[in-house]
């Protein structure tokens, strides 16, 4: 039983991370390729997991570019 020891941790994600998770797998793969990383690392970033700062910055830039071109805003 876990409740009396300490609360479960919940990762807080940003709006951009939520938008990235809402995209299709194909679109996420393409954005990961633009950011020069793997889909696994991109999905870890979207869930709020630990990723390198340069990977996170590249993914945010790629996502911002995609959304500015009129991509779906989820």
CHARMM-style PDB file with segment names, atoms N, HN, CA, C and O in Angstrom:
ATOM      1  N   UNK     1       0.839  -1.173   0.000  1.00  0.00      PROA
ATOM      2  CA  UNK     1       0.000   0.000   0.000  1.00  0.00      PROA
ATOM      3  C   UNK     1       0.882   1.234   0.000  1.00  0.00      PROA
ATOM      4  O   UNK     1       1.829   1.326   0.781  1.00  0.00      PROA
ATOM      5  N   UNK     2       0.581   2.160  -0.853  1.00  0.00      PROA
ATOM      6  HN  UNK     2      -0.188   2.086  -1.488  1.00  0.00      PROA
ATOM      7  CA  UNK     2       1.468   3.281  -1.084  1.00  0.00      PROA
ATOM      8  C   UNK     2       0.961   4.578  -0.469  1.00  0.00      PROA
ATOM      9  O   UNK     2       1.757   5.481  -0.211  1.00  0.00      PROA
ATOM     10  N   UNK     3      -0.311   4.694  -0.233  1.00  0.00      PROA
ATOM     11  HN  UNK     3      -0.958   3.961  -0.443  1.00  0.00      PROA
ATOM     12  CA  UNK     3      -0.903   5.976   0.139  1.00  0.00      PROA
ATOM     13  C   UNK     3      -0.376   6.597   1.411  1.00  0.00      PROA
ATOM     14  O   UNK     3      -0.280   7.822   1.493  1.00  0.00      PROA
ATOM     15  N   UNK     4      -0.039   5.821   2.384  1.00  0.00      PROA
ATOM     16  HN  UNK     4      -0.117   4.826   2.317  1.00  0.00      PROA
ATOM     17  CA  UNK     4       0.374   6.407   3.655  1.00  0.00      PROA
ATOM     18  C   UNK     4       1.857   6.788   3.661  1.00  0.00      PROA
ATOM     19  O   UNK     4       2.287   7.551   4.525  1.00  0.00      PROA
ATOM     20  N   UNK     5       2.639   6.274   2.718  1.00  0.00      PROA
ATOM     21  HN  UNK     5       2.289   5.655   2.015  1.00  0.00      PROA
ATOM     22  CA  UNK     5       4.065   6.568   2.703  1.00  0.00      PROA
ATOM     23  C   UNK     5       4.366   7.916   2.072  1.00  0.00      PROA
ATOM     24  O   UNK     5       4.950   8.794   2.707  1.00  0.00      PROA
ATOM     25  N   UNK     6       3.970   8.072   0.841  1.00  0.00      PROA
ATOM     26  HN  UNK     6       3.495   7.359   0.325  1.00  0.00      PROA
ATOM     27  CA  UNK     6       4.166   9.332   0.133  1.00  0.00      PROA
ATOM     28  C   UNK     6       3.249   9.350  -1.082  1.00  0.00      PROA
ATOM     29  O   UNK     6       2.876   8.290  -1.586  1.00  0.00      PROA
ATOM     30  N   UNK     7       2.884  10.517  -1.555  1.00  0.00      PROA
ATOM     31  HN  UNK     7       3.187  11.378  -1.145  1.00  0.00      PROA
ATOM     32  CA  UNK     7       1.978  10.566  -2.705  1.00  0.00      PROA
ATOM     33  C   UNK     7       2.708  10.161  -3.989  1.00  0.00      PROA
ATOM     34  O   UNK     7       3.924  10.316  -4.106  1.00  0.00      PROA
ATOM     35  N   UNK     8       1.959   9.652  -4.922  1.00  0.00      PROA
ATOM     36  HN  UNK     8       0.972   9.526  -4.828  1.00  0.00      PROA
ATOM     37  CA  UNK     8       2.519   9.297  -6.222  1.00  0.00      PROA
ATOM     38  C   UNK     8       2.914  10.578  -6.952  1.00  0.00      PROA
ATOM     39  O   UNK     8       2.237  11.600  -6.838  1.00  0.00      PROA
ATOM     40  N   UNK     9       3.995  10.515  -7.691  1.00  0.00      PROA
ATOM     41  HN  UNK     9       4.545   9.685  -7.784  1.00  0.00      PROA
ATOM     42  CA  UNK     9       4.468  11.692  -8.421  1.00  0.00      PROA
ATOM     43  C   UNK     9       3.728  11.816  -9.740  1.00  0.00      PROA
ATOM     44  O   UNK     9       3.510  10.829 -10.443  1.00  0.00      PROA
ATOM     45  N   UNK    10       3.353  13.022 -10.058  1.00  0.00      PROA
ATOM     46  HN  UNK    10       3.530  13.823  -9.487  1.00  0.00      PROA
ATOM     47  CA  UNK    10       2.728  13.299 -11.346  1.00  0.00      PROA
ATOM     48  C   UNK    10       3.577  14.326 -12.066  1.00  0.00      PROA
ATOM     49  O   UNK    10       3.898  15.382 -11.521  1.00  0.00      PROA
ATOM     50  N   UNK    11       3.931  14.006 -13.286  1.00  0.00      PROA
ATOM     51  HN  UNK    11       3.670  13.148 -13.728  1.00  0.00      PROA
ATOM     52  CA  UNK    11       4.731  14.919 -14.080  1.00  0.00      PROA
ATOM     53  C   UNK    11       3.826  15.985 -14.675  1.00  0.00      PROA
ATOM     54  O   UNK    11       2.739  15.688 -15.171  1.00  0.00      PROA
ATOM     55  N   UNK    12       4.282  17.216 -14.621  1.00  0.00      PROA
ATOM     56  HN  UNK    12       5.165  17.457 -14.219  1.00  0.00      PROA
ATOM     57  CA  UNK    12       3.516  18.315 -15.209  1.00  0.00      PROA
ATOM     58  C   UNK    12       4.065  18.588 -16.599  1.00  0.00      PROA
ATOM     59  O   UNK    12       5.267  18.783 -16.781  1.00  0.00      PROA
ATOM     60  N   UNK    13       3.180  18.599 -17.564  1.00  0.00      PROA
ATOM     61  HN  UNK    13       2.203  18.441 -17.416  1.00  0.00      PROA
ATOM     62  CA  UNK    13       3.586  18.839 -18.942  1.00  0.00      PROA
ATOM     63  C   UNK    13       3.077  20.193 -19.399  1.00  0.00      PROA
ATOM     64  O   UNK    13       2.080  20.709 -18.894  1.00  0.00      PROA
ATOM     65  N   UNK    14       3.780  20.751 -20.360  1.00  0.00      PROA
ATOM     66  HN  UNK    14       4.589  20.332 -20.770  1.00  0.00      PROA
ATOM     67  CA  UNK    14       3.389  22.046 -20.908  1.00  0.00      PROA
ATOM     68  C   UNK    14       2.325  21.852 -21.994  1.00  0.00      PROA
ATOM     69  O   UNK    14       2.016  20.726 -22.383  1.00  0.00      PROA
ATOM     70  N   UNK    15       1.785  22.946 -22.464  1.00  0.00      PROA
ATOM     71  HN  UNK    15       2.036  23.861 -22.148  1.00  0.00      PROA
ATOM     72  CA  UNK    15       0.791  22.874 -23.537  1.00  0.00      PROA
ATOM     73  C   UNK    15       1.399  22.313 -24.818  1.00  0.00      PROA
ATOM     74  O   UNK    15       0.740  21.587 -25.563  1.00  0.00      PROA
ATOM     75  N   UNK    16       2.661  22.656 -25.066  1.00  0.00      PROA
ATOM     76  HN  UNK    16       3.196  23.246 -24.461  1.00  0.00      PROA
ATOM     77  CA  UNK    16       3.322  22.147 -26.276  1.00  0.00      PROA
ATOM     78  C   UNK    16       3.530  20.638 -26.191  1.00  0.00      PROA
ATOM     79  O   UNK    16       3.389  19.934 -27.191  1.00  0.00      PROA
ATOM     80  N   UNK    17       3.860  20.147 -25.017  1.00  0.00      PROA
ATOM     81  HN  UNK    17       3.975  20.720 -24.205  1.00  0.00      PROA
ATOM     82  CA  UNK    17       4.029  18.710 -24.857  1.00  0.00      PROA
ATOM     83  C   UNK    17       2.696  17.996 -25.044  1.00  0.00      PROA
ATOM     84  O   UNK    17       2.645  16.920 -25.640  1.00  0.00      PROA
ATOM     85  N   UNK    18       1.621  18.587 -24.541  1.00  0.00      PROA
ATOM     86  HN  UNK    18       1.662  19.461 -24.058  1.00  0.00      PROA
ATOM     87  CA  UNK    18       0.291  18.002 -24.748  1.00  0.00      PROA
ATOM     88  C   UNK    18      -0.084  18.011 -26.225  1.00  0.00      PROA
ATOM     89  O   UNK    18      -0.667  17.051 -26.731  1.00  0.00      PROA
ATOM     90  N   UNK    19       0.253  19.104 -26.916  1.00  0.00      PROA
ATOM     91  HN  UNK    19       0.726  19.884 -26.506  1.00  0.00      PROA
ATOM     92  CA  UNK    19      -0.040  19.184 -28.348  1.00  0.00      PROA
ATOM     93  C   UNK    19       0.754  18.137 -29.118  1.00  0.00      PROA
ATOM     94  O   UNK    19       0.239  17.533 -30.060  1.00  0.00      PROA
ATOM     95  N   UNK    20       1.993  17.922 -28.726  1.00  0.00      PROA
ATOM     96  HN  UNK    20       2.411  18.412 -27.962  1.00  0.00      PROA
ATOM     97  CA  UNK    20       2.824  16.922 -29.398  1.00  0.00      PROA
ATOM     98  C   UNK    20       2.245  15.521 -29.206  1.00  0.00      PROA
ATOM     99  O   UNK    20       2.224  14.722 -30.143  1.00  0.00      PROA
ATOM    100  N   UNK    21       1.779  15.224 -28.001  1.00  0.00      PROA
ATOM    101  HN  UNK    21       1.796  15.872 -27.240  1.00  0.00      PROA
ATOM    102  CA  UNK    21       1.188  13.908 -27.743  1.00  0.00      PROA
ATOM    103  C   UNK    21      -0.083  13.696 -28.542  1.00  0.00      PROA
ATOM    104  O   UNK    21      -0.431  12.555 -28.846  1.00  0.00      PROA
ATOM    105  N   UNK    22      -0.784  14.764 -28.889  1.00  0.00      PROA
ATOM    106  HN  UNK    22      -0.501  15.690 -28.642  1.00  0.00      PROA
ATOM    107  CA  UNK    22      -2.028  14.646 -29.635  1.00  0.00      PROA
ATOM    108  C   UNK    22      -1.841  14.411 -31.120  1.00  0.00      PROA
ATOM    109  O   UNK    22      -2.806  14.117 -31.825  1.00  0.00      PROA
ATOM    110  N   UNK    23      -0.610  14.536 -31.609  1.00  0.00      PROA
ATOM    111  HN  UNK    23       0.174  14.775 -31.036  1.00  0.00      PROA
ATOM    112  CA  UNK    23      -0.355  14.344 -33.029  1.00  0.00      PROA
ATOM    113  C   UNK    23      -0.278  12.854 -33.365  1.00  0.00      PROA
ATOM    114  O   UNK    23      -0.085  12.011 -32.488  1.00  0.00      PROA
ATOM    115  N   UNK    24      -0.432  12.559 -34.635  1.00  0.00      PROA
ATOM    116  HN  UNK    24      -0.589  13.243 -35.346  1.00  0.00      PROA
ATOM    117  CA  UNK    24      -0.335  11.165 -35.066  1.00  0.00      PROA
ATOM    118  C   UNK    24       1.105  10.681 -34.961  1.00  0.00      PROA
ATOM    119  O   UNK    24       2.034  11.484 -34.873  1.00  0.00      PROA
ATOM    120  N   UNK    25       1.282   9.378 -34.972  1.00  0.00      PROA
ATOM    121  HN  UNK    25       0.527   8.726 -35.043  1.00  0.00      PROA
ATOM    122  CA  UNK    25       2.625   8.807 -34.857  1.00  0.00      PROA
ATOM    123  C   UNK    25       3.497   9.247 -36.025  1.00  0.00      PROA
ATOM    124  O   UNK    25       4.678   9.540 -35.842  1.00  0.00      PROA
ATOM    125  N   UNK    26       2.933   9.294 -37.203  1.00  0.00      PROA
ATOM    126  HN  UNK    26       1.973   9.056 -37.352  1.00  0.00      PROA
ATOM    127  CA  UNK    26       3.687   9.705 -38.391  1.00  0.00      PROA
ATOM    128  C   UNK    26       4.166  11.146 -38.254  1.00  0.00      PROA
ATOM    129  O   UNK    26       5.321  11.448 -38.555  1.00  0.00      PROA
ATOM    130  N   UNK    27       3.289  12.033 -37.803  1.00  0.00      PROA
ATOM    131  HN  UNK    27       2.351  11.788 -37.558  1.00  0.00      PROA
ATOM    132  CA  UNK    27       3.667  13.436 -37.645  1.00  0.00      PROA
ATOM    133  C   UNK    27       4.713  13.588 -36.542  1.00  0.00      PROA
ATOM    134  O   UNK    27       5.641  14.385 -36.681  1.00  0.00      PROA
ATOM    135  N   UNK    28       4.574  12.829 -35.441  1.00  0.00      PROA
ATOM    136  HN  UNK    28       3.820  12.182 -35.328  1.00  0.00      PROA
ATOM    137  CA  UNK    28       5.567  12.893 -34.359  1.00  0.00      PROA
ATOM    138  C   UNK    28       6.926  12.412 -34.850  1.00  0.00      PROA
ATOM    139  O   UNK    28       7.960  12.961 -34.470  1.00  0.00      PROA
ATOM    140  N   UNK    29       6.922  11.378 -35.701  1.00  0.00      PROA
ATOM    141  HN  UNK    29       6.081  10.932 -36.010  1.00  0.00      PROA
ATOM    142  CA  UNK    29       8.175  10.869 -36.235  1.00  0.00      PROA
ATOM    143  C   UNK    29       8.836  11.907 -37.137  1.00  0.00      PROA
ATOM    144  O   UNK    29      10.054  12.085 -37.094  1.00  0.00      PROA
ATOM    145  N   UNK    30       8.057  12.575 -37.931  1.00  0.00      PROA
ATOM    146  HN  UNK    30       7.068  12.431 -37.966  1.00  0.00      PROA
ATOM    147  CA  UNK    30       8.620  13.605 -38.810  1.00  0.00      PROA
ATOM    148  C   UNK    30       9.177  14.773 -38.011  1.00  0.00      PROA
ATOM    149  O   UNK    30      10.241  15.294 -38.347  1.00  0.00      PROA
ATOM    150  N   UNK    31       8.482  15.192 -36.964  1.00  0.00      PROA
ATOM    151  HN  UNK    31       7.618  14.769 -36.692  1.00  0.00      PROA
ATOM    152  CA  UNK    31       8.991  16.280 -36.130  1.00  0.00      PROA
ATOM    153  C   UNK    31      10.246  15.858 -35.375  1.00  0.00      PROA
ATOM    154  O   UNK    31      11.151  16.668 -35.177  1.00  0.00      PROA
ATOM    155  N   UNK    32      10.308  14.605 -34.953  1.00  0.00      PROA
ATOM    156  HN  UNK    32       9.573  13.947 -35.114  1.00  0.00      PROA
ATOM    157  CA  UNK    32      11.514  14.107 -34.290  1.00  0.00      PROA
ATOM    158  C   UNK    32      12.685  14.101 -35.257  1.00  0.00      PROA
ATOM    159  O   UNK    32      13.812  14.414 -34.874  1.00  0.00      PROA
ATOM    160  N   UNK    33      12.423  13.747 -36.502  1.00  0.00      PROA
ATOM    161  HN  UNK    33      11.507  13.493 -36.813  1.00  0.00      PROA
ATOM    162  CA  UNK    33      13.491  13.748 -37.495  1.00  0.00      PROA
ATOM    163  C   UNK    33      13.989  15.172 -37.744  1.00  0.00      PROA
ATOM    164  O   UNK    33      15.191  15.390 -37.897  1.00  0.00      PROA
ATOM    165  N   UNK    34      13.076  16.137 -37.784  1.00  0.00      PROA
ATOM    166  HN  UNK    34      12.100  15.960 -37.659  1.00  0.00      PROA
ATOM    167  CA  UNK    34      13.477  17.543 -37.949  1.00  0.00      PROA
ATOM    168  C   UNK    34      14.325  17.987 -36.766  1.00  0.00      PROA
ATOM    169  O   UNK    34      15.282  18.742 -36.936  1.00  0.00      PROA
ATOM    170  N   UNK    35      13.982  17.528 -35.577  1.00  0.00      PROA
ATOM    171  HN  UNK    35      13.204  16.915 -35.439  1.00  0.00      PROA
ATOM    172  CA  UNK    35      14.721  17.891 -34.370  1.00  0.00      PROA
ATOM    173  C   UNK    35      15.984  17.041 -34.195  1.00  0.00      PROA
ATOM    174  O   UNK    35      16.716  17.213 -33.219  1.00  0.00      PROA
ATOM    175  N   UNK    36      16.241  16.128 -35.133  1.00  0.00      PROA
ATOM    176  HN  UNK    36      15.647  15.989 -35.925  1.00  0.00      PROA
ATOM    177  CA  UNK    36      17.420  15.255 -35.119  1.00  0.00      PROA
ATOM    178  C   UNK    36      17.505  14.416 -33.849  1.00  0.00      PROA
ATOM    179  O   UNK    36      18.537  14.362 -33.179  1.00  0.00      PROA
ATOM    180  N   UNK    37      16.404  13.773 -33.547  1.00  0.00      PROA
ATOM    181  HN  UNK    37      15.566  13.817 -34.091  1.00  0.00      PROA
ATOM    182  CA  UNK    37      16.349  12.862 -32.413  1.00  0.00      PROA
ATOM    183  C   UNK    37      15.481  11.672 -32.787  1.00  0.00      PROA
ATOM    184  O   UNK    37      14.969  11.603 -33.905  1.00  0.00      PROA
ATOM    185  N   UNK    38      15.314  10.742 -31.870  1.00  0.00      PROA
ATOM    186  HN  UNK    38      15.731  10.798 -30.963  1.00  0.00      PROA
ATOM    187  CA  UNK    38      14.508   9.561 -32.139  1.00  0.00      PROA
ATOM    188  C   UNK    38      13.084   9.783 -31.644  1.00  0.00      PROA
ATOM    189  O   UNK    38      12.819  10.676 -30.839  1.00  0.00      PROA
ATOM    190  N   UNK    39      12.190   8.963 -32.135  1.00  0.00      PROA
ATOM    191  HN  UNK    39      12.405   8.237 -32.789  1.00  0.00      PROA
ATOM    192  CA  UNK    39      10.799   9.043 -31.703  1.00  0.00      PROA
ATOM    193  C   UNK    39      10.669   8.685 -30.228  1.00  0.00      PROA
ATOM    194  O   UNK    39       9.819   9.236 -29.528  1.00  0.00      PROA
ATOM    195  N   UNK    40      11.498   7.775 -29.757  1.00  0.00      PROA
ATOM    196  HN  UNK    40      12.188   7.327 -30.326  1.00  0.00      PROA
ATOM    197  CA  UNK    40      11.452   7.367 -28.351  1.00  0.00      PROA
ATOM    198  C   UNK    40      11.782   8.557 -27.451  1.00  0.00      PROA
ATOM    199  O   UNK    40      11.073   8.810 -26.477  1.00  0.00      PROA
ATOM    200  N   UNK    41      12.851   9.287 -27.769  1.00  0.00      PROA
ATOM    201  HN  UNK    41      13.427   9.081 -28.560  1.00  0.00      PROA
ATOM    202  CA  UNK    41      13.226  10.448 -26.966  1.00  0.00      PROA
ATOM    203  C   UNK    41      12.178  11.546 -27.069  1.00  0.00      PROA
ATOM    204  O   UNK    41      11.904  12.240 -26.089  1.00  0.00      PROA
ATOM    205  N   UNK    42      11.592  11.707 -28.250  1.00  0.00      PROA
ATOM    206  HN  UNK    42      11.814  11.144 -29.046  1.00  0.00      PROA
ATOM    207  CA  UNK    42      10.552  12.719 -28.425  1.00  0.00      PROA
ATOM    208  C   UNK    42       9.324  12.384 -27.581  1.00  0.00      PROA
ATOM    209  O   UNK    42       8.734  13.273 -26.965  1.00  0.00      PROA
ATOM    210  N   UNK    43       8.939  11.120 -27.548  1.00  0.00      PROA
ATOM    211  HN  UNK    43       9.419  10.398 -28.047  1.00  0.00      PROA
ATOM    212  CA  UNK    43       7.796  10.718 -26.737  1.00  0.00      PROA
ATOM    213  C   UNK    43       8.095  10.836 -25.241  1.00  0.00      PROA
ATOM    214  O   UNK    43       7.207  11.168 -24.455  1.00  0.00      PROA
ATOM    215  N   UNK    44       9.339  10.566 -24.847  1.00  0.00      PROA
ATOM    216  HN  UNK    44      10.060  10.296 -25.485  1.00  0.00      PROA
ATOM    217  CA  UNK    44       9.720  10.771 -23.450  1.00  0.00      PROA
ATOM    218  C   UNK    44       9.587  12.233 -23.075  1.00  0.00      PROA
ATOM    219  O   UNK    44       9.106  12.553 -21.988  1.00  0.00      PROA
ATOM    220  N   UNK    45      10.005  13.118 -23.955  1.00  0.00      PROA
ATOM    221  HN  UNK    45      10.396  12.858 -24.838  1.00  0.00      PROA
ATOM    222  CA  UNK    45       9.877  14.557 -23.705  1.00  0.00      PROA
ATOM    223  C   UNK    45       8.401  14.939 -23.572  1.00  0.00      PROA
ATOM    224  O   UNK    45       8.038  15.728 -22.700  1.00  0.00      PROA
ATOM    225  N   UNK    46       7.552  14.377 -24.437  1.00  0.00      PROA
ATOM    226  HN  UNK    46       7.847  13.736 -25.146  1.00  0.00      PROA
ATOM    227  CA  UNK    46       6.135  14.720 -24.428  1.00  0.00      PROA
ATOM    228  C   UNK    46       5.442  14.238 -23.157  1.00  0.00      PROA
ATOM    229  O   UNK    46       4.477  14.857 -22.710  1.00  0.00      PROA
ATOM    230  N   UNK    47       5.923  13.143 -22.571  1.00  0.00      PROA
ATOM    231  HN  UNK    47       6.707  12.641 -22.934  1.00  0.00      PROA
ATOM    232  CA  UNK    47       5.333  12.643 -21.329  1.00  0.00      PROA
ATOM    233  C   UNK    47       5.861  13.380 -20.113  1.00  0.00      PROA
ATOM    234  O   UNK    47       5.352  13.186 -19.009  1.00  0.00      PROA
ATOM    235  N   UNK    48       6.868  14.219 -20.289  1.00  0.00      PROA
ATOM    236  HN  UNK    48       7.281  14.376 -21.186  1.00  0.00      PROA
ATOM    237  CA  UNK    48       7.443  14.943 -19.159  1.00  0.00      PROA
ATOM    238  C   UNK    48       8.645  14.246 -18.572  1.00  0.00      PROA
ATOM    239  O   UNK    48       9.114  14.610 -17.494  1.00  0.00      PROA
ATOM    240  N   UNK    49       9.148  13.248 -19.269  1.00  0.00      PROA
ATOM    241  HN  UNK    49       8.768  12.952 -20.145  1.00  0.00      PROA
ATOM    242  CA  UNK    49      10.326  12.526 -18.803  1.00  0.00      PROA
ATOM    243  C   UNK    49      11.592  13.344 -18.990  1.00  0.00      PROA
ATOM    244  O   UNK    49      11.575  14.417 -19.592  1.00  0.00      PROA
ATOM    245  N   UNK    50      12.680  12.821 -18.465  1.00  0.00      PROA
ATOM    246  HN  UNK    50      12.694  11.949 -17.976  1.00  0.00      PROA
ATOM    247  CA  UNK    50      13.952  13.529 -18.551  1.00  0.00      PROA
ATOM    248  C   UNK    50      14.542  13.386 -19.947  1.00  0.00      PROA
ATOM    249  O   UNK    50      14.706  12.280 -20.461  1.00  0.00      PROA
ATOM    250  N   UNK    51      14.854  14.524 -20.544  1.00  0.00      PROA
ATOM    251  HN  UNK    51      14.720  15.422 -20.126  1.00  0.00      PROA
ATOM    252  CA  UNK    51      15.540  14.570 -21.829  1.00  0.00      PROA
ATOM    253  C   UNK    51      16.575  15.676 -21.758  1.00  0.00      PROA
ATOM    254  O   UNK    51      16.506  16.557 -20.901  1.00  0.00      PROA
ATOM    255  N   UNK    52      17.522  15.619 -22.655  1.00  0.00      PROA
ATOM    256  HN  UNK    52      17.579  14.903 -23.351  1.00  0.00      PROA
ATOM    257  CA  UNK    52      18.555  16.645 -22.701  1.00  0.00      PROA
ATOM    258  C   UNK    52      17.943  17.989 -23.114  1.00  0.00      PROA
ATOM    259  O   UNK    52      16.955  18.034 -23.847  1.00  0.00      PROA
ATOM    260  N   UNK    53      18.535  19.061 -22.640  1.00  0.00      PROA
ATOM    261  HN  UNK    53      19.338  19.024 -22.045  1.00  0.00      PROA
ATOM    262  CA  UNK    53      18.007  20.394 -22.928  1.00  0.00      PROA
ATOM    263  C   UNK    53      18.026  20.700 -24.426  1.00  0.00      PROA
ATOM    264  O   UNK    53      17.096  21.319 -24.944  1.00  0.00      PROA
ATOM    265  N   UNK    54      19.081  20.268 -25.125  1.00  0.00      PROA
ATOM    266  HN  UNK    54      19.836  19.765 -24.705  1.00  0.00      PROA
ATOM    267  CA  UNK    54      19.146  20.557 -26.556  1.00  0.00      PROA
ATOM    268  C   UNK    54      18.070  19.796 -27.336  1.00  0.00      PROA
ATOM    269  O   UNK    54      17.541  20.310 -28.322  1.00  0.00      PROA
ATOM    270  N   UNK    55      17.749  18.590 -26.905  1.00  0.00      PROA
ATOM    271  HN  UNK    55      18.179  18.172 -26.104  1.00  0.00      PROA
ATOM    272  CA  UNK    55      16.680  17.818 -27.546  1.00  0.00      PROA
ATOM    273  C   UNK    55      15.332  18.476 -27.292  1.00  0.00      PROA
ATOM    274  O   UNK    55      14.516  18.598 -28.206  1.00  0.00      PROA
ATOM    275  N   UNK    56      15.094  18.901 -26.055  1.00  0.00      PROA
ATOM    276  HN  UNK    56      15.757  18.802 -25.313  1.00  0.00      PROA
ATOM    277  CA  UNK    56      13.831  19.557 -25.715  1.00  0.00      PROA
ATOM    278  C   UNK    56      13.667  20.858 -26.498  1.00  0.00      PROA
ATOM    279  O   UNK    56      12.580  21.151 -26.997  1.00  0.00      PROA
ATOM    280  N   UNK    57      14.739  21.637 -26.607  1.00  0.00      PROA
ATOM    281  HN  UNK    57      15.622  21.399 -26.202  1.00  0.00      PROA
ATOM    282  CA  UNK    57      14.665  22.898 -27.342  1.00  0.00      PROA
ATOM    283  C   UNK    57      14.411  22.644 -28.829  1.00  0.00      PROA
ATOM    284  O   UNK    57      13.635  23.364 -29.459  1.00  0.00      PROA
ATOM    285  N   UNK    58      15.062  21.625 -29.388  1.00  0.00      PROA
ATOM    286  HN  UNK    58      15.692  21.041 -28.876  1.00  0.00      PROA
ATOM    287  CA  UNK    58      14.859  21.310 -30.799  1.00  0.00      PROA
ATOM    288  C   UNK    58      13.434  20.837 -31.059  1.00  0.00      PROA
ATOM    289  O   UNK    58      12.836  21.206 -32.069  1.00  0.00      PROA
ATOM    290  N   UNK    59      12.889  20.032 -30.166  1.00  0.00      PROA
ATOM    291  HN  UNK    59      13.375  19.733 -29.345  1.00  0.00      PROA
ATOM    292  CA  UNK    59      11.509  19.565 -30.338  1.00  0.00      PROA
ATOM    293  C   UNK    59      10.511  20.699 -30.211  1.00  0.00      PROA
ATOM    294  O   UNK    59       9.546  20.762 -30.973  1.00  0.00      PROA
ATOM    295  N   UNK    60      10.729  21.599 -29.258  1.00  0.00      PROA
ATOM    296  HN  UNK    60      11.513  21.548 -28.639  1.00  0.00      PROA
ATOM    297  CA  UNK    60       9.830  22.743 -29.127  1.00  0.00      PROA
ATOM    298  C   UNK    60       9.890  23.625 -30.363  1.00  0.00      PROA
ATOM    299  O   UNK    60       8.863  24.132 -30.815  1.00  0.00      PROA
ATOM    300  N   UNK    61      11.077  23.811 -30.909  1.00  0.00      PROA
ATOM    301  HN  UNK    61      11.911  23.399 -30.541  1.00  0.00      PROA
ATOM    302  CA  UNK    61      11.212  24.603 -32.135  1.00  0.00      PROA
ATOM    303  C   UNK    61      10.512  23.960 -33.311  1.00  0.00      PROA
ATOM    304  O   UNK    61       9.828  24.639 -34.077  1.00  0.00      PROA
ATOM    305  N   UNK    62      10.678  22.640 -33.465  1.00  0.00      PROA
ATOM    306  HN  UNK    62      11.233  22.089 -32.843  1.00  0.00      PROA
ATOM    307  CA  UNK    62      10.025  21.936 -34.565  1.00  0.00      PROA
ATOM    308  C   UNK    62       8.508  21.976 -34.412  1.00  0.00      PROA
ATOM    309  O   UNK    62       7.788  22.138 -35.397  1.00  0.00      PROA
ATOM    310  N   UNK    63       8.028  21.831 -33.194  1.00  0.00      PROA
ATOM    311  HN  UNK    63       8.613  21.700 -32.394  1.00  0.00      PROA
ATOM    312  CA  UNK    63       6.584  21.868 -32.960  1.00  0.00      PROA
ATOM    313  C   UNK    63       6.032  23.271 -33.193  1.00  0.00      PROA
ATOM    314  O   UNK    63       4.951  23.427 -33.761  1.00  0.00      PROA
ATOM    315  N   UNK    64       6.764  24.286 -32.760  1.00  0.00      PROA
ATOM    316  HN  UNK    64       7.642  24.159 -32.299  1.00  0.00      PROA
ATOM    317  CA  UNK    64       6.316  25.669 -32.981  1.00  0.00      PROA
ATOM    318  C   UNK    64       6.241  25.970 -34.469  1.00  0.00      PROA
ATOM    319  O   UNK    64       5.311  26.633 -34.928  1.00  0.00      PROA
ATOM    320  N   UNK    65       7.219  25.484 -35.220  1.00  0.00      PROA
ATOM    321  HN  UNK    65       7.975  24.946 -34.847  1.00  0.00      PROA
ATOM    322  CA  UNK    65       7.208  25.675 -36.670  1.00  0.00      PROA
ATOM    323  C   UNK    65       6.003  24.981 -37.296  1.00  0.00      PROA
ATOM    324  O   UNK    65       5.347  25.539 -38.175  1.00  0.00      PROA
ATOM    325  N   UNK    66       5.717  23.772 -36.846  1.00  0.00      PROA
ATOM    326  HN  UNK    66       6.250  23.318 -36.132  1.00  0.00      PROA
ATOM    327  CA  UNK    66       4.575  23.017 -37.374  1.00  0.00      PROA
ATOM    328  C   UNK    66       3.256  23.726 -37.060  1.00  0.00      PROA
ATOM    329  O   UNK    66       2.378  23.830 -37.917  1.00  0.00      PROA
ATOM    330  N   UNK    67       3.127  24.208 -35.830  1.00  0.00      PROA
ATOM    331  HN  UNK    67       3.839  24.123 -35.134  1.00  0.00      PROA
ATOM    332  CA  UNK    67       1.875  24.868 -35.463  1.00  0.00      PROA
ATOM    333  C   UNK    67       1.711  26.215 -36.148  1.00  0.00      PROA
ATOM    334  O   UNK    67       0.586  26.629 -36.431  1.00  0.00      PROA
ATOM    335  N   UNK    68       2.819  26.910 -36.423  1.00  0.00      PROA
ATOM    336  HN  UNK    68       3.732  26.574 -36.193  1.00  0.00      PROA
ATOM    337  CA  UNK    68       2.718  28.207 -37.098  1.00  0.00      PROA
ATOM    338  C   UNK    68       2.319  28.055 -38.564  1.00  0.00      PROA
ATOM    339  O   UNK    68       1.771  28.982 -39.161  1.00  0.00      PROA
ATOM    340  N   UNK    69       2.594  26.886 -39.141  1.00  0.00      PROA
ATOM    341  HN  UNK    69       3.038  26.133 -38.656  1.00  0.00      PROA
ATOM    342  CA  UNK    69       2.230  26.635 -40.544  1.00  0.00      PROA
ATOM    343  C   UNK    69       0.773  26.228 -40.680  1.00  0.00      PROA
ATOM    344  O   UNK    69       0.311  25.957 -41.788  1.00  0.00      PROA
ATOM    345  N   UNK    70       0.054  26.181 -39.592  1.00  0.00      PROA
ATOM    346  HN  UNK    70       0.429  26.401 -38.692  1.00  0.00      PROA
ATOM    347  CA  UNK    70      -1.364  25.849 -39.668  1.00  0.00      PROA
ATOM    348  C   UNK    70      -1.662  24.411 -39.344  1.00  0.00      PROA
ATOM    349  O   UNK    70      -2.704  23.889 -39.741  1.00  0.00      PROA
ATOM    350  N   UNK    71      -0.768  23.758 -38.632  1.00  0.00      PROA
ATOM    351  HN  UNK    71       0.079  24.181 -38.310  1.00  0.00      PROA
ATOM    352  CA  UNK    71      -1.012  22.378 -38.220  1.00  0.00      PROA
ATOM    353  C   UNK    71      -2.128  22.326 -37.206  1.00  0.00      PROA
ATOM    354  O   UNK    71      -2.550  23.364 -36.696  1.00  0.00      PROA
ATOM    355  N   UNK    72      -2.613  21.143 -36.905  1.00  0.00      PROA
ATOM    356  HN  UNK    72      -2.270  20.300 -37.320  1.00  0.00      PROA
ATOM    357  CA  UNK    72      -3.706  21.027 -35.917  1.00  0.00      PROA
ATOM    358  C   UNK    72      -3.264  21.488 -34.549  1.00  0.00      PROA
ATOM    359  O   UNK    72      -2.188  21.124 -34.076  1.00  0.00      PROA
ATOM    360  N   UNK    73      -4.098  22.288 -33.915  1.00  0.00      PROA
ATOM    361  HN  UNK    73      -4.973  22.583 -34.299  1.00  0.00      PROA
ATOM    362  CA  UNK    73      -3.786  22.821 -32.591  1.00  0.00      PROA
ATOM    363  C   UNK    73      -4.574  22.053 -31.560  1.00  0.00      PROA
ATOM    364  O   UNK    73      -5.692  22.433 -31.210  1.00  0.00      PROA
ATOM    365  N   UNK    74      -3.996  20.974 -31.076  1.00  0.00      PROA
ATOM    366  HN  UNK    74      -3.089  20.665 -31.361  1.00  0.00      PROA
ATOM    367  CA  UNK    74      -4.685  20.148 -30.083  1.00  0.00      PROA
ATOM    368  C   UNK    74      -4.166  20.461 -28.716  1.00  0.00      PROA
ATOM    369  OT1 UNK    74      -4.617  19.871 -27.734  1.00  0.00      PROA
TER     370      UNK     74
END
